[in-house]
Amino acid sequence: MKKLTLALITSSLFFVVASAVSAQRPTRITFARGATTKVVTGTLNGYRSHQTYVIRVRKGQTLTTEAVKNFITIGVEAPPGSTYEQDMAADCHDKNEVSPTARGDYTISVTECRKADRWRGTFKFRVTVK
């Protein structure tokens, strides 16, 4: 009976930790004073892995993203009230441009490109706001 109770407690703890990991908050992208470009680095562990970032922009700017290292898909989700819709071409979506931007937080999600060979490890992408 003690073994069964221990197994139930252990598995419950595992599910709590797993749900906390999957509910991680997005990483905020900020620029150094006077900078308009930043290279962001992250890690992916396969096709189901993803990283999420948030960047705040002003109305009327141009937001661009471009993969620098490894084959990644970069998704850009605009804030409420924006008319931007990402082009869903048949490529990896490793480049995006939003112009003009609406004021608010844009969510950038990075996943492994499913149209390229599998890989695991670090990726880099450049984000520019002008």
TITISE-91806 format. One record per residue (C-alpha): residue number from 1; x negated, z negated, y. Coordinates in steps of 0.1 Angstrom, whole numbers, plus 5000, padded with zeros to 4 digits. Example, Ala and Ser with C-alpha at 12.3 -4.5 7.8 and 13.67 -1.06 7.14 Angstrom:
<bagus>
1, 4877, 4922, 4955 $
2, 4863, 4929, 4989 $
</bagus>
This chain:
<bagus>
1, 5000, 5000, 5000 $
2, 4971, 4992, 5024 $
3, 4956, 5026, 5018 $
4, 4989, 5044, 5026 $
5, 4993, 5023, 5058 $
6, 4957, 5031, 5068 $
7, 4963, 5068, 5061 $
8, 4994, 5069, 5082 $
9, 4977, 5051, 5111 $
10, 4947, 5074, 5109 $
11, 4969, 5106, 5109 $
12, 4990, 5093, 5137 $
13, 4959, 5086, 5158 $
14, 4947, 5121, 5150 $
15, 4979, 5137, 5163 $
16, 4978, 5116, 5195 $
17, 4942, 5127, 5202 $
18, 4949, 5163, 5193 $
19, 4979, 5164, 5217 $
20, 4959, 5148, 5245 $
21, 4931, 5174, 5241 $
22, 4956, 5203, 5242 $
23, 4972, 5190, 5273 $
24, 4940, 5190, 5294 $
25, 4944, 5196, 5331 $
26, 4931, 5229, 5345 $
27, 4897, 5229, 5362 $
28, 4899, 5234, 5400 $
29, 4876, 5261, 5413 $
30, 4861, 5254, 5447 $
31, 4835, 5272, 5468 $
32, 4804, 5258, 5485 $
33, 4808, 5258, 5523 $
34, 4806, 5294, 5536 $
35, 4806, 5310, 5502 $
36, 4832, 5335, 5490 $
37, 4820, 5340, 5454 $
38, 4814, 5317, 5425 $
39, 4804, 5323, 5389 $
40, 4824, 5301, 5366 $
41, 4810, 5291, 5331 $
42, 4831, 5279, 5302 $
43, 4832, 5277, 5264 $
44, 4856, 5293, 5239 $
45, 4857, 5285, 5201 $
46, 4876, 5316, 5189 $
47, 4908, 5336, 5195 $
48, 4931, 5306, 5198 $
49, 4908, 5288, 5223 $
50, 4914, 5291, 5260 $
51, 4902, 5276, 5293 $
52, 4924, 5273, 5324 $
53, 4914, 5272, 5360 $
54, 4932, 5268, 5393 $
55, 4921, 5282, 5427 $
56, 4939, 5277, 5461 $
57, 4940, 5307, 5484 $
58, 4956, 5315, 5518 $
59, 4981, 5341, 5525 $
60, 4967, 5376, 5530 $
61, 4934, 5372, 5513 $
62, 4920, 5392, 5483 $
63, 4914, 5374, 5451 $
64, 4892, 5392, 5425 $
65, 4880, 5381, 5390 $
66, 4854, 5399, 5369 $
67, 4838, 5390, 5335 $
68, 4801, 5385, 5337 $
69, 4792, 5373, 5301 $
70, 4809, 5380, 5268 $
71, 4842, 5399, 5262 $
72, 4870, 5378, 5277 $
73, 4905, 5384, 5289 $
74, 4912, 5369, 5323 $
75, 4949, 5362, 5331 $
76, 4960, 5355, 5367 $
77, 4993, 5338, 5374 $
78, 5005, 5338, 5410 $
79, 5022, 5308, 5427 $
80, 5060, 5307, 5431 $
81, 5072, 5332, 5458 $
82, 5045, 5358, 5451 $
83, 5053, 5393, 5441 $
84, 5020, 5398, 5421 $
85, 5023, 5409, 5385 $
86, 4992, 5414, 5365 $
87, 4985, 5450, 5352 $
88, 4989, 5449, 5315 $
89, 4967, 5479, 5307 $
90, 4954, 5484, 5271 $
91, 4919, 5470, 5279 $
92, 4905, 5435, 5278 $
93, 4918, 5426, 5313 $
94, 4883, 5415, 5323 $
95, 4889, 5425, 5360 $
96, 4917, 5416, 5383 $
97, 4925, 5420, 5420 $
98, 4953, 5404, 5439 $
99, 4957, 5417, 5474 $
100, 4972, 5405, 5496 $
101, 4976, 5370, 5482 $
102, 5005, 5346, 5487 $
103, 4996, 5311, 5499 $
104, 4991, 5286, 5470 $
105, 4974, 5279, 5437 $
106, 4967, 5308, 5414 $
107, 4962, 5299, 5377 $
108, 4934, 5317, 5359 $
109, 4934, 5316, 5321 $
110, 4904, 5328, 5300 $
111, 4907, 5337, 5264 $
112, 4885, 5357, 5240 $
113, 4893, 5395, 5242 $
114, 4911, 5405, 5210 $
115, 4901, 5441, 5214 $
116, 4864, 5432, 5209 $
117, 4844, 5416, 5181 $
118, 4849, 5379, 5176 $
119, 4824, 5355, 5192 $
120, 4821, 5318, 5200 $
121, 4802, 5302, 5228 $
122, 4799, 5304, 5265 $
123, 4814, 5329, 5289 $
124, 4810, 5336, 5326 $
125, 4832, 5352, 5351 $
126, 4829, 5358, 5389 $
127, 4858, 5348, 5412 $
128, 4858, 5361, 5448 $
129, 4881, 5353, 5476 $
130, 4878, 5371, 5510 $
</bagus>
